[in-house]
Amino acid sequence: MHPRPSMPLSSKIVLSVGILGVVIGTLGIRLSPGLSWIRFFDNLHWTSGTAAAAILAWLSLRRAAPADAKSLFWFALGLSGYAVGQILWDIQTATAYANFPAPSDLFYLWLGPCIAIGLLLEIRNHTVPSERKTIWLDALTLTVAMLTLILALYLPKRGETEVLPLLILIAYPATLFGATSLALTMIPALRQRLRSSLSLFLAGLVTTGLSWMEWNFMALDGTAIDGAWFNISFSVAVLLIGFSLTRWEIEKNTDPDWDRLCEGVLRLFPLLTVVMASLAVVFSHTLNNLPFIVQTAANIGSAVVIVLAMFRQGALLKERDALLLAQAALMASRRELALERGQLKSLVCAIPDLVWLKDPDGIYLSCNPRFEQFFGAGESRIIGKTDYDFVDRELADFFRQHDQKAMEAGGPCSNEEWLTFANGGYRGLFETIKTPMRDESGRLIGVLGVARDITERKRLEEELKLAGEVYQSSSEAIMVTDEGNHIIAVNPAFSAITGYSAGEALGQSPRLLKSGRHDADFYRKLWSSLLNQGRWRGELWNRRKNGEVYPEWISIGVIRNADGSIHRYLSLFTDITERKQAEEELRHYKDHLEETVLQRTEELRLARDAAEAANKAKSVFLANMSHELRTPLNAILGFSSMMRRDLGLSDSQIENLDIINRSGEHLLRLINDVLEMAKIEADRLQLELAPFDLGSMVRDVTEMMQIRAQEKGLRLLLDQTSEFPRYIKSDEARIRQILINLINNAVKFTEQGSVTVRLGVKNNARHHLLIEIQDSGSGIAPEDQDRMFEPFVRLSESAPQPGTGLGLTITRQFVKLMGGCIRLESIPGKGSLFRVELPVELANMDDMLKPELYKLGEVVGLAPGQPRYKILIVEDQRENQLLLSRLMAGLGLEVMLAENGKQGVELFQSWRPDLIWMDRQMPVMDGIEATRRIRRMPNGEAVKIVAVTASAFKEEQREILDAGMDDFVRKPYRFDEIYDCLARQLDITYIYSSQTLSDEPNNVTLTAGMLAILPAELREELRQALINLNSERIAEIIRRIGGIDANLALAMSRLAEYFDYPTILKLLDEAKHN
């Protein structure tokens, strides 16, 4: 249903004036004192109502739909005539004109016929010719029945009324009820929706007809009419007709129930009219003293009605027969349609293309099995849904856009699109043609789509295009001959080599190129190979157009038909004149070349031997330097740590020992950097891949570096993405060193602001760890950025820079060795950004190696009930002999010393030790050879042999184990490493200065009050060790604290184990203030 437009202001004003006139006239009649005033107010409300109705009709015509304009014109004309009649009546009343019929009657009678004409036009506009005959027959039958009844009512009152006045009186209701019959027939015939406008129109029309019947009855009876109540009905009825036209609209009601009701009413029309006519006959024959003319009129009218009703029944029978035939035809059509649809469905299902049908709103109506594969759903699931239910919005918008384009174009539209099938994941290029579908009336009902896979066709087209380009641009000559050996195609290279244009060569035999240098036997063998093997290739001498003979390398192939017969010959050849000349030159220089090659080979051999000797010398140098540097450092650090454990030392002695220890540690770091760089240059650096806890390692490093940053007033920030992995498999030591080097470098060269560590992951073919270190330091000039990664480079000589200058160099080499990359971005005055990408493998918590039990406190001896093991120390350095022997003796173990491998072998034979500490490099006999000899002796396999080595290379450690040693300890070693190695090899159990963590409850928490019991000097010593990140010093201080308070040492060791130095520092500050 369409929304009704509101009534224009002008129509509202006219309607209001008309209603006001009717109301004033009505009130005036009741209040008037005399007949003249009664007649005046009667004429006032009649005139107001009819004039307002006429004006409303003409105003409605201006807004009428084109299909209703002609009908409304006749309605307005009828109301206008009616209004003119009323004005003439007013004049007649004023002038006391009393003749009948009067001029006003002629205009009053316009209303019924004009309305009937308008209704007939509406019927014509909304029906087809075959329907109009039935409607007019129904209307005529109903009109005659009404007229018969009217005559039966009017004629008895005729009296002495003449014929013309009587006909005028009958014409009033007859014309109005005739129009009413048309309206009553039109409603069910057109299945009209009963809007208020149509209801008011019918009410006004019927009321006007009834009012005139009553008026005429009173006129025939001579009854006074002036001031009668029913007079108002004329004004109200005509005003209702005018008002209804302002909202006039013919609309069909498609409700099935209404359709059945309307059809039933139409079928009852013949019966209804017969009943009305019968009433007229009964009425005329049952009343007494009715004139013969009344009975005759009723009989004639009834007969006419019956005849018309019979015609209508005949028409109904014909309609029924036609309906039955139509139903039979419809059933046959449906069967044929079902058969055709089945055949069409089978055809569509068999088509390898994608076929589908959508309605104008993009809702799927049908599809074939190939299309089902695209969406990955059956047709029953697809029908009723749209593209947005199956593909992403971008692709669905693309489909909908091309649907709209096809519907707007009114014809087929094509486009190419890449589609990925939900079933199987196949992706191909499809040519899609979309065609708008319409019904027989031309109304758009949907879009038919057909998509054909053109991936292979496109590939072939591209290959054909490429073949054409190759054919035209090839530097090799291409010649195609038919089965009769006539040239049918050549490329530009053919013309360039032979001198013959395409026009000159086409149709000719390839013999025009023969040089005469080959005999008949040569060509016989060529053709034999072609016919038997399908190809021939070799060198050939041919002749150019200018007569020049030239050599060419030619390949000839046979192209066959499906039946094996020869279709074409394809020849590809190239001019090898330059190659022949080069071959001649090569033959000329052959002897000299062989001599040159031998000489160069000898030079390369000498260079190789020299390089291998240099590499070996470098390796020997590194091994010796590692041994010579680490061995004395082992004694320095070992004895200083041993002396540091003496609680009786003075503060100055402790400070001196700390200076020695710090200097030794610093020297060890420098040596490690230099040796690490040397190993990189010697290509002897190896990765140790193992799963580890990356998150814990990052936390340890950042917390350790946080203290250094805070000392400089810097903020160290960590920005870690949610995808950052917790566990990975890689070289933990190298990644830790990369982080420490980059963060330490950023902190070192940043005076204010912050250092930000960003961690993320990138998933490509394999996982990549992303590390970014950004600082707000002074930045690096573009010309200095590449030099940053060179060894021993210092960009500024004005300020002292601690370290070896190898940190970034080693970092870059570590990254490169791990298969990653490192980049630097820097802006002078704003800061620098180091970005690292490292390929890694993901791991999980189950892959992690369980950490060894951390032991609290100092080893003070062996647990009771253990054997007194014999320990042999084979060491050529007196200092290291002394250090190891004191450690062993401190445990209560028996110790003997040997200065070289030979003495060690002899002591093994005579003393039979349980474990041997074996130095790697010694005079007379080294540790490797000594181990091998011991293993070959009786009981030599039972003794535990541990290498004490200063080697910098992993492969030398492998050599140690392969020689038969059970374990190794690297110089300079920590005391815990010696104790742990003894425990592993001899299954020794120790007594500590306090219990292990595993023996203590986990509820010991470090507090400031616990730290307050320590001497102020010891707290300050601990504070400095924490600030300097000296883990060895921290562990030593905790051991000393264990002798004072075991629980305090337990709590501190737990924090130190996870590098939670900031917490200890904070509690130290609180203890100082308390």
Secondary structure, DSSP 8 states (H G I E B T S, - for coil): --------HHHHHHHHHHHHHHHHHHHHHHH-SSHHHHHHHHHHHHHHHHHHHHHHHHHHHHT--GGGHHHHHHHHHHHHHHHHHHHHHHHHHHTT---SS-HHHHHHTTHHHHHHHHHHHHHHHTS-HHHHHHHHHHHHHHHHHHHHHHHHHHGGG-TT--HHHHHHHHHHHHHHHHHHHHHHHHHHHTTB---HHHHHHHHHHHHHHHHHHHHHHHHHHT---TT-TTHHHHHHHHHHHHHHHTT----B---HHHHHHHHHHHHHHHHHHHHHHHHHHHHHHHSTT--HHHHHHHHHHHHHHHHHHHHHHHHHHHHHHHHHHHHHHHHHHHHHHHHHHHHHHHHHHH-SSEEEEE-TTS-EEEE-HHHHHHHTS-HHHHTT--GGGTS-HHHHHHHHHHHHHHHHHTS-EEEEEEEE-TTTT-EEEEEEEEEEEE-TT--EEEEEEEEEE-HHHHHHHHHHHHHHHHHHH-SSEEEEEETT--EEEE-HHHHHHH---HHHHTTS-GGGGB-S-S-HHHHHHHHHHHHHHSEEEEEEEEE-TTS-EEEEEEEEEEEE-TTS-EEEEEEEEEE-HHHHHHHHHHHHTHHHHHHHHHHHHHHHHHHHHHHHHHHHHHHHHHHHHHHHHHHHHHHHHHHHHHHHT-TT--HHHHHHHHHHHHHHHHHHHHHHHHHHHHHHHTT------EEEEHHHHHHHHHHHHHHHHHHTT-EEEEEE-TT--SEEEE-HHHHHHHHHHHHHHHHHT--SSEEEEEEEEEESSSEEEEEEEEE-S----HHHHGGGGSTT--S-SSS---S-S-HHHHHHHHHHHTT-EEEEEEETTTEEEEEEEEE-EE--GGGS--------S-EEEE-TT----EEEEE-S-HHHHHHHHHHHHHTT-EEEEESSHHHHHHHHHHH--SEEEEESS-SSS-HHHHHHHHHHSTTTTTSEEEEEE----HHHHHHHHHTT-SEEEESS--HHHHHHHHHHHH---EEESS--GGGS-TT----HHHHHTS-HHHHHHHHHHHHTT-HHHHHHHHHHHHTT-HHHHHHHHHHHHTT-HHHHHHHHHHHHH-
